[in-house]
């Protein structure tokens, strides 16, 4: 890891956070600075990866080689291990197979046996088992659109919402461990129009080329969507850790790509938070929040 931080006081000791993601690399591209912040505070963070990313494209030209493609499943497992170590999290595979991105008009049928086609109850039971074992206070996942409409992301949303509700009900999946009800469920909100626009304008103001000009021109604004953000977690000092975790996924991340074109100093000045939407809460918390554990910290000892 190229960036080190003095460990924050262990203000998060006893707290547990679970992120549920579709593919290896999603844990590093969505909420990774928040993860690093909480890990530094002593929070126990568990990443659940629903699929192995077996059907993902190789997006880094330097890694687009026949030997990599032939062993993509094992390569992506190794990448996940490196990212996991950089972030300081524990991680489990839910054990399903990547559905792939259906290309064509109309799109072709999804491959038989893939994650998006597995019965919802089967996938939900596996996640309930992990929730009851790890006993998280907070769970995060994707919104109903999947963040973007990949079939695995949408299925990840459906499974996470179902498992969050079922885990605390002893009558559901009685063989999957002792019931445990997480206290809060959040959706990631990675890229709002306002965030893109603010970073774009800051790049231009510094005399730098913005990688977002074309994206902004084609962006359809949905103010009501961005207004769903309830929680902005300050984590700018961990953007370097986030980027190191991303770079560990070498098949998926081009180090020369637009992702790394924005200097940390500009990101930290313009948008030093990662943003979430509080969807379900079994504790009282005041919106807007700046902490996924708002309303939980004082009662966590009793909930553990």
C-alpha positions in Angstrom: 0.0 0.0 0.0 1.5 3.3 -1.0 -0.5 5.5 1.4 -0.4 5.1 5.1 -2.5 6.7 7.8 -2.0 6.9 11.5 -4.8 4.7 12.8 -7.7 6.7 14.0 -8.9 6.2 17.6 -10.8 2.9 17.8 -14.2 4.7 17.9 -15.7 1.9 15.7 -14.7 -1.0 17.9 -17.6 -3.4 18.1 -19.3 -2.1 15.0 -19.9 -4.3 12.0 -20.5 -3.2 8.4 -21.4 -5.5 5.4 -21.1 -4.4 1.7 -22.9 -6.7 -0.8 -21.5 -6.4 -4.3 -22.0 -8.1 -7.6 -18.5 -8.6 -8.9 -14.9 -8.4 -7.7 -13.8 -4.8 -8.2 -17.2 -3.3 -7.2 -16.0 -3.1 -3.6 -13.2 -0.9 -4.8 -15.1 1.3 -7.2 -18.1 1.9 -4.9 -17.6 3.1 -1.3 -14.0 2.0 -0.9 -12.8 5.2 0.8 -15.7 4.9 3.2 -14.6 1.3 3.9 -11.0 2.3 4.5 -12.2 5.1 6.9 -14.2 2.7 9.0 -11.6 0.0 9.0 -9.1 2.6 10.3 -11.6 3.4 13.1 -11.8 -0.2 14.1 -15.0 -1.2 12.4 -15.2 -4.8 11.3 -16.0 -4.7 7.5 -17.2 -7.7 5.5 -17.5 -7.7 1.7 -19.8 -10.2 0.1 -19.1 -10.8 -3.6 -22.0 -12.4 -5.4 -20.2 -13.7 -8.5 -16.6 -14.4 -9.6 -16.7 -11.9 -12.5 -16.1 -14.8 -14.9 -17.7 -13.2 -17.8 -16.3 -9.7 -17.3 -14.4 -8.1 -20.1 -10.7 -7.3 -19.8 -10.7 -3.5 -19.6 -7.0 -2.8 -19.2 -5.3 -3.0 -22.6 -2.0 -4.1 -20.9 -3.8 -7.1 -19.5 -5.7 -8.1 -22.6 -3.7 -11.2 -23.3 -4.7 -14.8 -24.2 -3.1 -16.2 -21.1 -5.1 -13.8 -18.9 -8.4 -14.5 -20.7 -7.9 -18.2 -20.4 -7.5 -18.0 -16.7 -9.8 -15.1 -15.9 -11.6 -16.7 -13.0 -8.4 -17.4 -11.1 -6.9 -14.0 -12.0 -9.9 -12.2 -10.7 -9.9 -14.2 -7.5 -6.2 -13.2 -7.0 -7.1 -9.5 -7.7 -9.8 -9.7 -5.1 -7.4 -11.0 -2.6 -5.1 -8.1 -3.1 -7.9 -5.6 -2.9 -9.2 -7.2 0.2 -5.8 -6.9 1.9 -5.4 -3.3 0.9 -8.8 -2.3 2.3 -8.4 -4.4 5.4 -11.7 -6.2 5.1 -12.8 -9.8 5.3 -14.5 -11.2 2.2 -16.7 -14.1 1.1 -17.9 -15.3 -2.3 -21.6 -15.9 -2.5 -20.6 -18.5 -5.1 -22.7 -17.7 -8.2 -21.6 -17.3 -11.8 -21.3 -13.9 -13.6 -24.3 -13.3 -15.9 -22.3 -11.2 -18.4 -23.5 -8.1 -20.1 -26.0 -9.1 -22.8 -25.0 -7.3 -26.1 -27.3 -7.0 -29.1 -30.7 -5.7 -30.2 -32.6 -7.4 -28.9 -30.2 -8.6 -26.2 -29.6 -12.4 -26.2 -31.0 -14.6 -23.4 -28.8 -14.8 -20.3 -26.6 -17.9 -20.0 -28.2 -20.8 -18.2 -27.3 -21.1 -14.5 -26.0 -17.5 -14.2 -26.6 -15.4 -11.0 -29.4 -13.3 -12.5 -31.4 -16.5 -13.3 -30.8 -18.3 -10.0 -34.1 -18.5 -8.0 -34.2 -15.5 -5.6 -34.8 -17.7 -2.6 -31.7 -19.7 -3.2 -29.4 -16.7 -3.4 -31.2 -15.0 -0.5 -30.6 -18.0 1.8 -26.9 -17.9 1.1 -26.7 -14.2 2.0 -29.0 -14.6 5.0 -26.5 -17.3 6.2 -23.6 -14.8 6.0 -25.6 -12.0 7.6 -26.5 -14.2 10.6 -22.9 -15.4 10.9 -21.3 -11.9 10.7 -24.2 -10.0 12.4 -23.7 -6.6 10.7 -25.3 -3.5 12.2 -25.3 -1.9 8.7 -25.7 -3.4 5.2 -25.0 -1.5 1.9 -25.9 -2.5 -1.6 -27.1 -1.1 -4.9 -30.3 0.8 -5.7 -33.2 -0.8 -7.7 -31.5 0.1 -11.0 -28.4 -1.7 -9.9 -26.3 1.5 -10.0 -26.2 0.6 -13.7 -28.4 -2.0 -15.3 -26.1 -5.0 -15.4 -28.2 -8.1 -14.7 -26.0 -9.1 -11.8 -26.2 -5.6 -10.2 -30.0 -5.7 -10.3 -30.1 -9.2 -8.9 -27.6 -8.1 -6.2 -30.1 -5.4 -5.2 -33.0 -7.9 -5.1 -31.1 -10.5 -3.0 -29.7 -7.9 -0.6 -33.1 -6.3 0.1 -34.7 -9.7 0.6 -31.9 -11.0 2.8 -31.9 -7.8 5.0 -35.6 -8.4 5.7 -35.4 -12.1 6.1 -32.3 -12.3 8.3 -34.1 -11.1 11.4 -37.1 -13.4 11.0 -36.5 -16.8 12.7 -39.3 -18.4 10.6 -37.5 -17.6 7.3 -34.5 -19.9 6.5 -34.5 -21.6 9.9 -31.5 -23.7 9.0 -29.4 -20.7 8.1 -28.3 -19.7 11.6 -29.7 -17.7 14.5 -31.8 -14.8 13.4 -30.1 -11.4 13.3 -31.7 -8.1 12.2 -29.2 -5.5 10.8 -30.3 -2.0 11.9 -29.8 0.0 8.7 -29.8 -0.6 4.9 -28.2 1.8 2.5 -27.9 2.1 -1.3 -24.7 3.5 -2.9 -25.0 6.7 -4.9 -21.7 6.9 -6.7 -22.0 9.5 -9.4 -24.6 12.3 -9.2 -24.9 15.0 -11.8 -23.9 17.6 -9.2 -20.7 15.7 -8.3 -19.6 15.2 -12.0 -20.4 18.9 -12.7 -18.4 20.1 -9.7 -15.3 18.1 -10.5 -15.5 19.0 -14.2 -15.7 22.7 -13.4 -12.8 22.4 -10.9 -10.6 20.7 -13.5 -11.2 23.5 -16.0 -10.6 26.2 -13.3 -7.2 24.6 -12.7 -6.4 24.7 -16.4 -6.7 20.9 -16.7 -8.6 18.8 -19.2 -11.8 17.3 -17.8 -12.6 13.7 -18.7 -16.3 14.4 -18.0 -17.1 17.0 -20.7 -18.7 14.5 -23.1 -20.5 12.7 -20.3 -22.0 15.9 -19.0 -23.4 16.7 -22.4 -25.2 13.5 -22.7 -26.3 13.3 -19.0 -30.1 13.4 -18.5 -30.5 15.2 -15.2 -32.8 13.6 -12.6 -32.9 16.0 -9.6 -35.3 13.8 -7.8 -32.8 10.9 -8.0 -30.0 12.9 -6.6 -32.3 14.2 -3.8 -32.5 10.6 -2.5 -29.0 10.9 -1.1 -29.4 11.1 2.7 -25.8 10.4 3.9 -22.5 11.9 2.9 -19.5 10.2 4.6 -16.4 12.4 4.8 -13.5 10.1 3.6 -11.3 12.3 1.3 -8.1 11.3 3.1 -8.7 7.7 2.1 -9.0 8.3 -1.7 -5.5 7.0 -2.1 -6.4 3.7 -0.4 -9.4 3.5 -2.6 -7.3 3.9 -5.7 -4.7 1.3 -4.6 -7.6 -1.2 -4.1 -8.9 -0.3 -7.6 -5.5 -0.8 -9.2 -5.3 -4.3 -7.6 -8.1 -5.2 -10.1 -5.6 -4.9 -13.0 -7.8 -6.6 -15.6 -10.6 -4.2 -14.9 -8.9 -0.9 -14.3 -6.7 1.0 -16.8 -4.2 3.0 -14.8 -4.0 5.5 -17.7 -7.8 5.9 -17.9 -10.1 8.7 -16.9 -10.6 7.3 -13.4 -7.2 8.5 -12.3 -7.2 11.8 -14.3 -8.6 13.8 -11.4 -5.9 14.8 -8.8 -6.8 13.9 -5.3 -6.4 17.5 -4.2 -9.3 18.5 -6.5 -11.4 15.5 -5.4 -10.8 16.3 -1.7 -11.6 20.0 -2.2 -14.7 19.6 -4.4 -16.3 16.4 -3.2 -14.6 14.8 -0.2 -17.5 12.4 0.6 -19.0 9.2 -0.6 -22.7 9.3 -0.8 -25.5 6.9 0.2 -29.2 6.6 0.6 -30.7 5.4 3.8 -33.5 3.0 2.7 -34.5 1.2 5.9 -33.7 2.0 9.5 -34.6 0.3 12.7 -33.0 3.1 14.8 -33.7 6.8 15.0 -31.3 9.0 13.0 -31.5 12.5 11.8 -31.3 13.2 8.0 -29.0 14.4 6.6 -26.3 12.1 8.1 -22.5 12.0 7.8 -22.1 8.5 9.3 -23.5 5.1 8.3 -23.6 4.3 12.0 -25.6 7.4 13.1 -28.1 6.3 15.7 -26.3 3.0 16.2 -23.1 3.8 18.0 -24.7 4.3 21.4 -26.6 1.1 21.3 -24.1 -1.2 19.4 -22.8 -2.7 22.6 -26.3 -3.8 23.5 -27.0 -5.0 20.0 -23.8 -7.1 19.8 
